[in-house]
Amino acid sequence: MNALATIEAHAPPAGFSDWLTTGKALLTERTRIEWQLADWIADGREQFGNQAEFDFLADELGIAPKALKTAAKVAAAFPPHMRDSALTFEHHEAVVGLPATDALAVLKQARDGHLDDRETRVEAVKRRTELGQGSVFADDDWEHHELMAIQRAWNRARTSVRAEFLELAAEVELGIIDA
């Protein structure tokens, strides 16, 4: 038997439209505040210096130094006239490190294709590959990459090896370990 069922579309429940409008307004406000915070961090970095102040600020705000550096980098890469208000801060963060024309092209693709920030990050990685930028790490991220490599090695090591390593590190006072 070949029966054809007809499914009627139901209108959203009462109040749904207002609820959705509120959510969109909150997202717009969140994006505006993220840009304000990033601009404030970038301004502070320019006025007061780099690393030591970022570590202090991270302690004061409860935000990781890497996140603060990233926010400053995004604000510097996208001054207000280059920001797409239809996209979130995270969309812009996804394309940092690409040449400006490529970053703007990926952002346009994200806006036109209704890509979320993760999909935008994927497109940015594809573009980096096309450009021959082998690493997904921006220049400023190498310290974090090195820290993660040490952390992973530490976590894989046995307790006895960790103890020996700490002794070696203390002996050379953060110098070069030749073991």
PESUL-V361880 format. One record per pair of residues at least 12 apart in sequence whose C-alpha atoms are under 6 Angstrom apart, sorted by sequence separation. I is the first residue (numbers start at 1). J is the second residue. D is the distance in whole Angstrom. If there is no record, write none. Layout:
BEGIN
I,J,D ; I,J,D
END
This chain:
BEGIN
74,93,6 ; 91,117,5 ; 90,117,6 ; 94,121,5 ; 95,124,6 ; 42,72,4 ; 41,72,6 ; 38,71,5 ; 38,72,5 ; 39,75,5 ; 38,75,6 ; 97,138,6 ; 31,88,6 ; 31,89,6
END
